[in-house]
Amino acid sequence: MVSLFLISQVIGGSGTTTVIQGVEYGWEKVDEVLVDSDRDYIDFNDLDFNRDWFYMLWLALKPPPGDIGSGYQLFVNNDLTKTNYYCQYLYSSGTSIVAERRNAPDLCGATANDRTFTTCFMGMDPDGYFRYLSFVNRHTATTQELLVRAGSYTISLSNISTIRIAATQSNGIGAGSKVALFRCKRT
């Protein structure tokens, strides 16, 4: 319940905070990217998961026009070895529900000439394993789909300083895509 309340606080603007059990929390924008030309990936550097504990991504992504579509994956600390990550997802379209586990850092995806809106929460568990949870809203109207993904990194880390959102297709992050990264602010 706390997460949903904190999400609503971000909408209120920068610097909005909430007090929970005597500690003040909020979300502070770290960086944002408005994609001006098609690209393969977006990097966020100089992060400190030990200091900030949790991060949140908002992504509005689309593949380039006429493209075959693209998946989008989430990597940490420049480790681009896909088999070092796992994800489990639930996919819902109409009345169909599918569940699957993949040996990859899948975050979200968009089919040709469509787009995806995703919110992703991420952090390190007490033993140093990177974990993320994403909520994906893709397509529109009668083709609306919902995906929920939980993912993790298979190696324990002492800290995380970089994350990369990478397209599975060359130049798969189309112009006009938007990404914003927020960190948990504790005072």
VMD Tcl script that draws the C-alpha trace (Angstrom):
set ca {
  {0.00 0.00 0.00}
  {2.88 2.37 0.74}
  {4.23 2.02 -2.83}
  {0.94 3.03 -4.41}
  {0.69 6.04 -2.11}
  {4.23 7.10 -2.94}
  {3.53 6.75 -6.66}
  {0.64 9.18 -6.32}
  {2.97 11.63 -4.58}
  {5.24 11.82 -7.65}
  {2.36 13.18 -9.69}
  {2.14 16.08 -7.25}
  {5.52 17.38 -8.39}
  {9.15 17.38 -7.42}
  {9.93 17.43 -3.73}
  {6.60 15.96 -2.57}
  {7.15 13.81 0.52}
  {5.16 11.52 2.78}
  {5.75 10.66 6.45}
  {5.55 6.95 7.28}
  {6.30 5.77 10.82}
  {8.19 8.97 11.63}
  {10.46 8.89 8.55}
  {9.88 11.26 5.64}
  {9.87 9.57 2.21}
  {9.35 10.79 -1.31}
  {10.56 10.43 -4.87}
  {13.16 12.70 -6.37}
  {13.80 12.82 -10.11}
  {17.34 11.72 -10.95}
  {17.18 12.15 -14.72}
  {14.86 12.09 -17.72}
  {15.40 11.28 -21.37}
  {13.30 12.43 -24.32}
  {14.56 10.36 -27.24}
  {15.18 12.65 -30.23}
  {16.37 9.94 -32.65}
  {16.10 6.15 -32.72}
  {18.62 4.42 -30.46}
  {19.70 1.07 -29.06}
  {19.77 1.88 -25.33}
  {19.46 4.46 -22.56}
  {21.99 4.54 -19.70}
  {21.64 6.01 -16.24}
  {25.02 6.41 -14.51}
  {26.38 7.57 -11.15}
  {23.64 5.79 -9.18}
  {24.06 4.59 -5.61}
  {21.61 1.87 -4.58}
  {23.22 1.66 -1.12}
  {22.40 5.31 -0.44}
  {19.03 5.52 -2.19}
  {17.70 1.97 -1.55}
  {14.99 2.06 -4.26}
  {14.53 3.52 -7.73}
  {11.49 3.88 -9.97}
  {11.40 4.14 -13.76}
  {8.56 5.51 -15.86}
  {8.85 4.52 -19.51}
  {6.74 5.50 -22.52}
  {8.44 3.60 -25.34}
  {7.77 2.84 -28.97}
  {9.73 1.20 -31.76}
  {10.50 3.26 -34.88}
  {7.65 3.52 -37.44}
  {7.39 0.45 -39.64}
  {9.74 -1.45 -37.33}
  {8.98 -5.06 -36.42}
  {8.70 -4.10 -32.76}
  {11.14 -4.50 -29.92}
  {11.54 -5.90 -26.47}
  {13.23 -3.79 -23.81}
  {15.59 -5.22 -21.20}
  {17.07 -3.93 -17.94}
  {20.79 -4.45 -17.16}
  {22.88 -3.42 -14.13}
  {26.56 -2.44 -13.70}
  {27.30 -2.91 -17.42}
  {26.68 -6.68 -17.29}
  {25.02 -7.31 -20.66}
  {25.08 -11.11 -20.32}
  {21.37 -11.92 -20.61}
  {21.69 -15.32 -18.92}
  {22.79 -13.59 -15.69}
  {19.16 -12.45 -15.27}
  {15.79 -14.15 -14.83}
  {12.26 -12.85 -15.02}
  {8.82 -14.27 -14.35}
  {5.78 -12.71 -15.92}
  {2.00 -12.79 -16.11}
  {0.47 -11.67 -19.39}
  {-3.19 -10.81 -19.84}
  {-4.96 -10.12 -23.14}
  {-8.75 -10.24 -23.28}
  {-9.68 -13.32 -21.26}
  {-6.35 -15.11 -21.82}
  {-3.72 -15.28 -19.10}
  {-0.23 -16.69 -19.69}
  {2.63 -17.19 -17.23}
  {6.26 -17.83 -18.14}
  {9.78 -17.69 -16.73}
  {12.64 -16.50 -18.95}
  {16.41 -16.49 -18.54}
  {16.67 -12.81 -19.58}
  {16.24 -9.31 -18.08}
  {12.94 -8.57 -19.87}
  {11.31 -5.32 -18.79}
  {8.61 -4.61 -21.39}
  {7.98 -4.68 -25.13}
  {6.07 -3.09 -28.01}
  {4.90 -4.58 -31.28}
  {5.29 -2.87 -34.65}
  {3.63 0.55 -34.88}
  {2.50 0.38 -31.25}
  {3.81 1.54 -27.88}
  {4.13 0.60 -24.22}
  {3.75 2.44 -20.92}
  {5.65 0.88 -18.03}
  {6.33 1.60 -14.38}
  {9.24 -0.29 -12.83}
  {10.37 -0.44 -9.21}
  {13.89 -1.72 -8.47}
  {16.29 -2.21 -5.61}
  {18.69 -4.62 -3.94}
  {17.46 -7.23 -1.48}
  {19.23 -7.64 1.92}
  {21.72 -10.12 0.38}
  {22.73 -7.81 -2.48}
  {20.64 -9.27 -5.31}
  {19.15 -6.78 -7.77}
  {15.38 -7.15 -8.14}
  {12.75 -5.34 -10.17}
  {9.00 -5.37 -10.59}
  {7.41 -3.85 -13.69}
  {3.82 -3.11 -14.63}
  {3.27 -2.90 -18.38}
  {0.31 -1.34 -20.21}
  {0.59 -1.85 -23.95}
  {-1.60 -1.47 -27.02}
  {-4.87 0.46 -26.94}
  {-8.62 -0.01 -27.18}
  {-9.70 -3.55 -28.12}
  {-6.11 -4.86 -28.11}
  {-5.23 -3.58 -24.59}
  {-2.77 -5.85 -22.73}
  {-1.40 -6.01 -19.19}
  {1.90 -7.62 -18.15}
  {3.45 -7.87 -14.71}
  {7.12 -8.87 -14.53}
  {9.36 -9.75 -11.60}
  {13.06 -10.01 -12.35}
  {16.39 -10.52 -10.67}
  {20.14 -10.64 -11.24}
  {21.86 -13.94 -10.38}
  {24.97 -12.39 -8.78}
  {25.09 -10.68 -5.38}
  {26.42 -7.11 -5.61}
  {27.93 -4.66 -3.15}
  {26.23 -1.72 -4.96}
  {24.71 -0.72 -8.28}
  {26.01 2.36 -10.09}
  {24.52 2.01 -13.60}
  {21.37 0.71 -15.23}
  {20.75 0.29 -18.94}
  {17.46 -0.02 -20.77}
  {18.32 -1.78 -24.02}
  {16.19 -2.58 -27.06}
  {16.33 -6.15 -28.36}
  {16.22 -4.78 -31.95}
  {18.73 -2.37 -33.45}
  {17.53 1.24 -32.91}
  {14.44 -0.21 -31.22}
  {13.89 2.78 -28.90}
  {12.07 5.11 -31.26}
  {12.18 8.91 -31.40}
  {9.57 10.41 -29.10}
  {10.05 7.75 -26.40}
  {10.32 9.13 -22.85}
  {12.00 7.72 -19.75}
  {12.25 9.22 -16.26}
  {14.22 7.81 -13.32}
  {13.38 8.63 -9.70}
  {15.12 7.67 -6.49}
  {13.68 7.11 -3.05}
  {14.31 10.15 -0.88}
  {14.57 9.56 2.87}
  {15.13 12.37 5.27}
}
mol new
graphics top color blue
foreach p $ca { graphics top sphere $p radius 0.5 }
foreach p [lrange $ca 0 end-1] q [lrange $ca 1 end] { graphics top cylinder $p $q radius 0.2 }
display resetview
